[in-house]
Amino acid sequence: MPLTTVDIHEFTFPSTSSNDTNASRNTDLASFPIPAVDALFSTTDGEWSGWTYDRPRTTWIENRLLPHGIADVDPYIASHLLLLTHRQTTDPAESKGIVAVYPVGSTSVHVTLSAGRKEQNEPSNGLYIRLRKIVASEPAAGGKACVVVVRADSEREVHRVVARAVEEARVWLRGVEEGHKVEREELRPFKGLEETSPLQGLGFCTWSSIGEGVKPTTQNLTQLLTSLSDAAIPIRSFMLDDGWLSTRHYIDSDDGTEHGGQSGWNAALWAFEADPGLGTSIGGVVKVVKELLPSVRDVGVWMTLEGYWKSIHPDSPLARKYRIERYELDRSYMPGITNEPGSVTHLPTGHGVWYLPHPDDAFRFWRDWFAYLKEQGITWVKVDNQASLSFLAGVQGAEAHTGMWQGMTRAARDVWGDDTGRVIYCMSHSERMFNGDAALGVATQDRKLVVRNSDDFGLGWRHNAHQLHIYHNIYQSILTSHLAHVPDADMFMTRAQYPLYHALLRALFPGPMLLSDKQGEHDQAIITSLLAKDKKGNIHVVKSMDTPARPLANRVFPRSSRDEDLPVANGDGKAVLAAVAYRDLHAATIAAWNTRDRDHPGVTKDTLTRMDILDALEVPVVSEKDKDANKAPEKSYILYRHGYANGLPIPDDLRQVALIEPLQEATDDALLSFTLEHTTCEVFTVSELYALSGSDGRKVGVAALGSVDKLAGLSGLKSVDSTNESVTCEAIYDGRLGFIVTCSREPPDEGLHISVDGQEVAFDCMPVEMVREGGEQDLKAFLVSVPIEDSTAGGESWMVKIHVV
């Protein structure tokens, strides 16, 4: 189905046109109404509702429900995307269309959206674009910004609508920056992480393992490393988190009030070297890590974009070596972010001071720091608290922000090579990362950055911390999956704080797989479900490599604002359902989480439908008039429930199969119902069912499941091919390769032959409950699993053939 419309509304700072008298601005801020968008939402035919992607806290953007459309947009909290549906008043389940409104800034301005502000004489029911000038000189881009508006007729088009909005934004931004018209066909796909990146293998982070806020020492690090060695966990990358840096006490608020949160937040960077309290140099840490954990190839360290939480100490040796200047902090630049004790940028009077390198010296600062770390054996970094620099006041402050970000990014490439997989961009949710050149690949030559997708894992202070972590990561990916991001779902623990719940999320994300287990507290079953060997014996994380799990399209917009229809709310309700499509395999993974409220927990009772399956497979929506011309082949699929709801190991009685033949219409017909208790999860596989014929005319169906002993099992397959008598899978990892086999004979194994690299092998076969059948009422389903082990045959993968005789 073609998209209904794509509109781009352009704005310029400073404005020179005669019709900009409604603009409200001072020296570096400007606001403009968006009449065309207001008119779009002013219709009285039906009701608007949906989501805004807001920045309610200093360093994080999160989705928030808009039950009444733009009437619920906040005048002060910055919005980075509006995603709304227009529904019939008489039938809320019937959508009249959806709209994405996406603001985009050039390299000379930052942009967001908000509702009108009373003190600026703006109508409260109007939508405004907010511009901030971020360069002192007049750039080639001319202070340009735009709002991209994309509309479609069906809620099931939501992911394509957002993808198109980002695509149009890329075209517009390149055209503005390059000074000539750019066609969509000229855009290159974003380049993801290389397999050699330190962020691809299994990693470990010290933050939760040693104790949040506990400084690392040679003693506690040695104890931790010995524990990991004893557990034989094949760690490839090790991260030394906060607490190692040389800092001194510093208060950044202009009234001298100390930060009310962690005491470490009342400190500024003193030197590049490690704090004496660590008990050794950074090189010494690298040495002991690699001695006790021979599997470790890469060691990384943590820092912040401003050096440390309170920038660079003005009395430090660094302040004498580099051109360190004084920059004012002013919280009025982000008026919707609450200024309260405990937040990372709490300033009691709203003002403060940081000391940072001048933009002309920022690259030298970062290059010298990274070069020193490289000499010590460090090969990657996590750079935290990046978005806090939004509070730097004036154009000079904005230039300092840009200088620090660009200097750091350029220095990482200069020191460690042309590979953006050396940096985790953390606490970085801001205009540039979501609506500017970093988001759209212009700043990185279309290379993806590894960007933390949500707030931290396991925040003890936050109500529903675990539920919100799942929910925000999944819904955030509606946007971030289309940006120049490798979304990172953060570390987790394998024997604490709902391990399987969080492991499943990480398996369905392309970002780093970082553990943070406490000493001696490891769950090998969880770890095994995430790792596998290739044919050469190399260990890999089995995860989604390209696209993070996204909500099923027809479920993005809640049917109402009642608790039972909301993702995180009181009592019983729907699951958070997300999917990763494996288009080349004609298959998909669907994951479900119970994210009901912590204090008012409920059961998730939900049902997967034909529409859910089409959305999981990312089958395009076809309009009524085009159905005959674009009719898809009549294929059958299976929907397999793996049975993770009660944890590991998987009990046999939770495995179920639904048969879908043929998969055509996007209907709400129930296929498979399930129940999840509080903070549990489940995995489903959708896979094409290939119809095979035996020599006696017997009909057998075979569907490939991938590695059934892994959470992201379909990632273990490279290809699936079929003939009338066989199905052949190319498996890239060892473990157990699974198939669903349907037939009327019980058991089916007498008529099956399975070979691996041409050698016939034994296999396991067990019956699975069939919860929905096609035309043959006596049809049975079986789970067939094949061991994939070391092989003397050459090649990069195992060729597994299931043959019906």
N, C-alpha and C positions, 0 to 999 in steps of 0.2 A: 504494500500500500504506500503510495507516495505521501510524503509529508505535506501538510496543508500549506504552511507558509514558513518562510524564514525572513525575518526583518532585522536590520541593523540600524540602530539609532546612534549617531555619532555626536560627541561633545568635545569642546576644546577649552583648555585652561592656559592662559586667561582668555575669556571670550571677547571677540571683537564684533560679533554680529549684532544687529540692531534688535533682535527679538530675544535677547538674553537678559532683559531687565529684571526677570524673576530670580536671577542668580544671586545667591548670598555667599559672600566670600570675604576673607581678609587676605593677608599677603600670600598665604600658601594653602588656603582651603577654599573650595568652591562647591556649591550645591545647585543642582538643576532639576527641575521637574521633568517627568517623562510622560507627556500627555498621551502619546499613543498607547502606552502600556496602561495608563489609568483608564482610558476609554475601553480597552480590551476587557478589563475586569469590572466595568461599571454596569454590565448587562444585568437585568433583573430576571432574565429567563433562566432559572436554575440557581444553584449555589456553588461557590468556589470553596475549595479546601485543599490542603496539601502540606508541603514542607518548606521551611526555610533552613538554609545552612548558615547558622549564626555563629558569631564569635563572642560567647557570653563570658569567657575567661581569657586571660592574657595570651595564652599560647595555644589554645585549642578551638577549632571550629567544630560544631556539632549540629546535627539536624534537630529541628524542633517542629512539632505539629502546629499547623495553622488551621484550626477548625472552621474559621470563617474567612479564609483567604487572606488577601492583603490587609483586611481590617485588623488582623492580628500581627502584622509586621510592626516591630518595635521602632520608635523614632530614633533611638540612640544605639541600640545593639546593631552592629554592622552585619548585614546579610551578604553572603557571597554567591548564593544561588537561590532562586525561587522556583519551586516545582509544584504546579497546581493542577487540579482536575476540576472540571465543570460538570456538575451532576444535576440531573432532573430533581426538582423539589418533590415531585410525587413518587419518584422511584430512585432513591439514593444509590442503588446498585448500578444504575444506568448512567454512564458517562457520556457527555456531549463533546468531550475533547480534553486534551491536556496542553499545558504551556510550560516551557522552561524560559526563565529570564536570567541571563548570565552577564554580569558586568565584566568588562575587560579594560585593563589599563596598559598604556604604552610604557616604555622605559623612562618616561619623564613624569608620570603620575601614577598614584595608587588610587584604586576605586573600590567602592562598596555601594550597597543599596540600604535605604532605610525609609521609614515613613516620615511624613512631615513633622517639623518641630515648631512648637507654638512660639518659642521665643524668637524664631527667625521668620515669623509671620507666614508659615507654610501650612496649607490645609492638612489636617490630620489624616484625611482619607486619601491623600496623594502619595505616590511613590517618588522618591528622589534618588538621584545618583550623587554620591559624595566623592569629590576629587581632592587629592592632596598632591601638591607639587613637590617633587622629590629631587629636582636639580635646580641649581641657581642660574645657570646659563640657559639660553633658549636652545633646546636640542633640535635635531632634525625631525624628530617625531612631533614637535610642535605642541606638546602637552595634550595629546589626543587621548580620548577614551571612547568607549562605545558600550551599548547594551545590545546583546544578541537575544532575539526572541524567536523561539521555534515552537510551532504548534503542530499537533497531530490529532487524529480523530479517536484514537483508542488508547486506553491506559496501558495496554500491553505493548505499546510503542515507547514506553518511558525510557528504556535504556538507549534506544536509537535516537530519541529526541535529545537526550543529554549528550550523546556522542556527536550528534550533528551540531549542537551548540558549541561544543569545544572545537570541532573541526572548523566551523565558520570563524570562531575567535582566532584560531591559528592563522587562517588565511588573512583576516583583517590585520592582525598584529604584524605579520611578516610584510604585508604591503605597506603599512605605515613606517616600519623601521627601515625597509629597503628602498622606499620611495617610488615604488612602481606596483602595478596591479599583479596580484598573485592568483593563480587558478587553484582550485581544490586538487586537481590532478597532480600538481607539483609537490604536494605535501608528502613527506616520507614517513613511514611508520616509525614510532619511537623505538629506540634501541634499548633492550633490557640488559640485565646483568649477564656478564660472561660467567661461564662455569667456573673459571679460575678465581672469581671474586672471593675475598675473605668472608663475604656475607652469604655465600651459597651453601656451605657445609654446615654441620651441626655446630652450634656455638654455645658458649657459656658466659654468663655475666655475673659479676660479684655482688650486684646491688642487693637483691633479696637474700642471697645465699649467706653472705657475711652478716647481714642485718642492715636494714635501711637506716642511714645516718651513722653507722659504725664505720670508722676509718679502717682501711686495710693496713695490715702490718705483715711483716715477714712471717710472724707466728701464725696468725689466722689464715693467711694465704697458704702456707705450707700444710696446715691441717686440712683445708678445703681441697687442695690439689691431691693430697694423699687419699682422701675419701673418693675423689673422682677416679684416681688410678686404681684403687681397690675394686671399684665398681665396674672397671673396664669399659667406661663410656667413651666412645670414639670421638672425642671433642676435636674439631678441626680449627676453630677460632675461639680465642679467649679474650674477654673484655674486662679490663680493670676499670671499674666505674668510679663514681665520685668519692673523694676523700684522699686521693694520692697527691694532689697538687700543693705546691708551696704557696700559701696565702697569708694574708695579714688581716686583722680586724679592720673593718671599714663600714661606716654608716653612710648610706647614699641619700637619705631623706634630709631635706634642708632644715628641719627642726631638731635634728639629732636623735630622733626616736629610733631605737633598735627594732629590727624585724621581729615580729611576734611569732614567727614560725620556727623552722629549724635554725639552730644557732649557726650552722654553716653558711646560712644565707647572709650573715652579717660579716662577709669577708670578701676581699678583692685579691686578684692575682698578684703575686710577688715575683715569681721567677718561673722559667720554663721547666726547671728541674723538679724532682719529687720532693715532697716535704720530708724533713729528717725523721719524722715519726713513722714513716714507712719502713725504715730500717735498712733500706738498700736503695740503689738507683733504679730507674726504670729498666735499664739494661740488666740489672740483677733480677728483677721480676721476670723479664723475658727468659733469662737463663733457667730459673727454677721452674717456671711453667713448662718449658720444653724438656727439662730433665725428668720431671715427674709425670708429664703427659706427652710421650713421644709422638702421639697422633696429631698434636697441635702444629699447624703450619704457620698460623698468623696470630699475633697478639695485638690487641687494640687498646686504646685508652680514651677516657671521657674528658671533655672540657665544655665550656659554653662559648657561644659566639662572641661574647664580650670578654672572654678570658676566664673569668669566674663569675659567680652570681652577681657580684657588685662591681663588675668591670675590672680595670687594672688599677692597682693601688698607686696613688699619685706620688708616693715617696719611694717607690720601688726602683730597683736598677733598670727595669724595663722602661720606666718613665724617662730615664735619662738617655737610654740608648735609642729610643724611637720617638717620633714626633707625636707625643701623647698630648691630647688637647681636652679641655673641659667642655662637656656637653650637658645642657639642661634636660631634665626629665619633666614632662608635663602630661599628666593623666587625662587632661581635657581632649587630647588627640584621639582617645578611645573612650568616649563618655559613657558607653553602655557597659563597660567592664567594671564590676563592683570593686571599690577600693577598700578592702577589708583585711584585717590581720589574718595571716595565714596564706594569703596569696603571694606569689613570687615577686610581684611588683607593688607591694603595699607601700604607699607613701602617705603618711598621716595628713600632710597638708596638700597632697596632690602634686608636689614638686620635689625635685631632687637633682643630684649631680652624678654623672658617670665620667670616667676618664678613658678615652679610646684613642687609637692611632688616627691621625688625619687620613682621609681617604687616599692621599698620595703615598702614604707609608703603610697602609694596611696590608698590601701584598707582601712587602718585605717582612713585616711582623709575622705573618702566617708562614711564609716560606722558611724563615729562620726557625720557627718553632717546629714545624713539620720535619725539616731537615735534621734538627737535633733528635727528634723522636725516631726518625729513620735510622740514625746512627746507633740508637739504643736498641734497635730491633723491632720497632713498632711499624706495622704495615697498614693499619686502618684506625679510624677515629669515630667516635660518636660526639657530635657537636650539638649541645643542648641549649635550651632557653633562647632560641633564635628570635621568636616573635616578640619578646620583651623589648627589643629595640624599636618597636613601633612607638614607644613613648618618648623617644628622643625628639626634642622640640625643634620646630622650624625647619627650613630647607637644609640648614647645615646639619641638623640632627638626622634628617632623612638621608643626606649624602653620606654621613658616617655609617648609617645602617647599611646602605648599599655597598660602601667600600669594604666593610667587614665581611659581608656575605660574598661579594665577588672576589675579594682577596683570598678568603679561605678556600673557596671552590677552585680558583685558579691555582693556588699553591698546592692543593691536594693532587691535582693533575700534574703539576710541574715536578713534584717530589716523588710521587708514587707511580707516575705513568698516566696515560690517557684513559683512565678507567674511573667512572663515577661510582663504581662499587667499592670505594674505599671510605665512604663517609655515610653515616646515618644522620639525616637531617631531622633532629628531634625538637619537640616543642616549637615547631616552626610554622604553625598555621597562621598565615597572614595574607595580605593582598597579593604580594609577589608570588607566593607559593601556590595560591589557589586561583588567581585572576590575572596574573601577569606573565612576564617572560620566563620565569622559572617553571610555572605551571604548564606553559604551552611549548616548551622546548627551545625557545629562542635563546635563552641564556646558556643552554648546554649543547647546542648543535644537535638537538633532537635526541640526546641521550637521556634516559630516565635517571632520576635521583631516588635513592632509598629514603623514603619519608615516613616517619611514624604517623600512623593513620588515626590514632586516637590517644586519649589520655592513658596514663600508666595502668598496668595490670595490678590488681590487688590493692587498690587504695582503701586502706582501713577506715579512713574518715568519711568516705563517700557512701551515702545510702545507695543500695543496689549496685555496688561497685562492679561485681562480676557480671550481673545481667546487663548493665549499661555498657560494659566493655564489649560484650558480644554484639549487642544491638547497634552501638555507634560504629563499630568497625564494619559491620555488614551494610548499614545504610550509608555510611560515608563512601563506600566503594561505588555507589551509584554515580558519584562524580569522579572520585580519585582514580577509578579504573580507566578513565579516559584521558587523564592528565599524564604528564611526563613524570609519573610517580611509579616506583615499586613500593606498594603499600606495605608497611611494616606493622604487624599487630602486637609487637612488644614481646618481651620475655614471658615465661611462665614457669611453674614448678610441677614436677612430675609426681610428687607425693603430698602435696598440700594445695589448698585453695582450688578445689574442683579440677583436678588434672585433666581428665578426659574431656570435660566441657571446653577447656581452653586449648588442649592439644588439637581437637578437631578444627577449631578456627584457624590455628596456625598452619595445619596441613592444607587448608584450602586458600592460603594466601601465598603470593610469590616472594614475600619478604624474608628476612633472616629468621632462622629457627634457633632462638636463644633460650637455653635453660637457665634457671637460677635456683637450683635445689640447695637446701641447707645440707650441711655436712652429714653424710651417711643416710640421707633421705632421698632415695631414688626408686622409681618404679620402672623395672626393666620391661614390663609389658607395654607401658606407654611408650617408652623409648623405642622398643622394637617395632611398634606400629608406625613409626615415623622414618625408619631407616631401612636401607637395603643395599646390596652389593650389585655392581654391574658385572659383566662377564670377565673383566680383568681383575676383579676383586676390590675395586675402589668403592668406598662407602659413600652413599648419597642420601640426602634428605628426600623422601618421597612426598612431593607437594605439588600444588598447582604452580606451574612455572611462568605463566604469562598473565593470567587474569585472576583477580581475587573473587571469592564468592560474592554474588550480588543477590539482593532479594528477588524472589520470583516476581516478574513484572506485574502480573495481575493482583499482587498483594502489596504493592508499594503504598498505595493509598488506602488507609483504613476505611471500612464501610461506615463507621460512625466514630464519635469520640467517647463512646462508652468503654468502660474498663475492659470488657471481654473482647473488644475489637482492637485494642492498642497493644503494641509489642511488649511494653513494660508497664504493668499496672496491677491492681489488686485482684486477688481471687483467681478463679479459673479463666482461661482465655486461650487465644490462638498461639501457635508457635511462631518464633522467628524462623522463617524458611528462606534458605538461600541456595544458590546452585552455581556450579561451574560446568560449562558446556565443553565437551570434547568433540568438536564438530567432525574432525577427520575419522573419529571412531563411531560416529552416529550414536553418541552416548552422553550421559551427564551424571554428575554427582549432585544429589540434593541432601542438604544438612538441615536438621531441625533442632532448635534449642528451646527449652522451657525457661523463659526470662521473667516469670511472674515476680511480684514484689517480695522483698526479703521479709518484711514484717507481716505481710498479709499474703502468704504463699498460696498458690493454687496449682491445680493440675492443668496441663495443656492437653486439650482434646481437639484433634484436628483431622482433616481428611484431605488426601491428595487427589486431585481431579485431573481430567484430561487437559484442561487449560494449564494446570501446573506443569504437566509433562511437556507440553508444547513450549511453555516459557523456559523450562529448564534446558531444553534442546535448542533454544533460540530460533525456533521456526518462525519465519516472518509472518506478520499479519497480512492477510489477503482480503481486499475489499470484496463486498458482495458481487459487484459487477465484474470483477476479475477472477472469481473463483474457478469458473470453468476453464479459462485460458491458462491459469496458473495452478491447476490441480496437482497436488503432490502425489507421487507414487504411493500406492496403498501398501504401506509397510506396517508390520506388527512389531511391538516392543514389549519388553517386560519391565516391571517395576519391582525391584528386589529390596526388601528391608533386611539390613544386615544384623540388627539385634543388639545395638550398643546401649540400649536404654538402661540396662542394669549394670553397665560397666563391663570390664574385662575380667576373666574370659567370657566370651559370648555364649549364653545358653542357647541350646538348639531350638527351644520352643518359641523364641522371639523372631526367628527367621520366617519371612513370608514372601510370597510372590503374587503379583497381580499381572494378568495378561491383558494387553491392550491390542486388539486387532479389529479393524485397522485403526491407526492413529490419524484421524482426519480433523474432525470438528473440535474447535475450542469451546468445550462445554463444561458445566459444573458437575458432570456425571462423576459420582464417587468411585474411586478406584481402590483406595486402601486407607483405612482409618487407623489412627494410633493414639496412644496416651503416653505422656511423659510426666513423671513426677518432677518436683521442684529441682531446678539446677541440674537436670539431666539432658541428654542429647541423643540424637539418632542419625544414622546415615542410610540413604537410599541410593541405589544405582538404577538409572534408566539406560537400557541398551537395546539396540535393534535385535529382533529375534529372526534369525536366518532359517528358512524352511529347507530342510534337507530330506532326501529320499533314500531309503535303504534298497538293497537289491530285490527285496520281496515287496516293494511298493509301500513299505511302512513310512509314515511321516514323522519326522523328528524335528523339533525346534532347538536351536542353539543360540545363546546370547552370551557374549563375553563380558565378564565383570572386572577384569584386571586383577591386581594382587589383592586377594580377599583377606590377607592378614595385615593390610595397611589401611590407614584411614582415608588416604587419597589414592585408592587402588587403581583407578583408571589412569593415573599418571605413570603406572608401570607398563603401559602399552604404547607401542609406537604405531602399530597399524593392525587392522582386522580386514581380512578378505574372505570371500566365500565362493564355493561352487555348488552344484546340486548335491554333492555328496560330502562336502567337508567345509570346515571353517578353520582358517589359519591365522594365528596371532603372532605378532612380533613382540616379544617381551624384552624389556630392557633391564629389569631387575630380577633378582632371585626372590625366593619365597614360595607362596602358593598361588598359582594362577587359577582363577575360578570361572566356571561357566554355569549358567542355568540351562538345563536340558528339559524340554517338555516332550512327552510322548504318552501314548495310551498303555504301554507295556510297563510293568513294574517287576523287578528293577530294570533300568535300561542298559546297564553296563555290559550285558552280553553282546549287544549290538554296536558297541562303541570301541574304537581303537584310537588311542592317543599316543602321539610321538613327539619327542623333543629333539630337535636337530636330527630328525630322521630315525631316531632310536625309539622303539616302542617302550612305554613306561607304564607302571601301575598307577592307579589313581583312586581317590576316595569318592564315594557316591552316597549321598544321603537324601531322603525325601524332605521336601519343604512344603509347608502348607500353601495351597493355592486358594487365595481369597477372592479371586475373580477369574472366571473362565470365559473362553470364547465359545464358538459354536459347538465344540466337542465336550460334552458334559463329563466324559470319563477321562479327560486329560489330566495328567499328573505332572508335577514339577520336581526336579532333583537338582541339588547343588553338587556339581562335580568339581573337585579341586585336584590340581596337578602339581607335584613338587618341581620347582625350578632350582636346580643346584649347579654346582661346578660342572663344567663341560669341557671335554677335550676338543670339541669342534671349534673352529675359528669363528671370526666375525665379531661384531659389536653387540649382538643380541641373540636371544634364543628364538627359534622358530618352532612354535607349538601348533600341532595340527590335530584336530578332533575329527575323526572320520566315521561315517555311518556305513555299516556293512549289512 
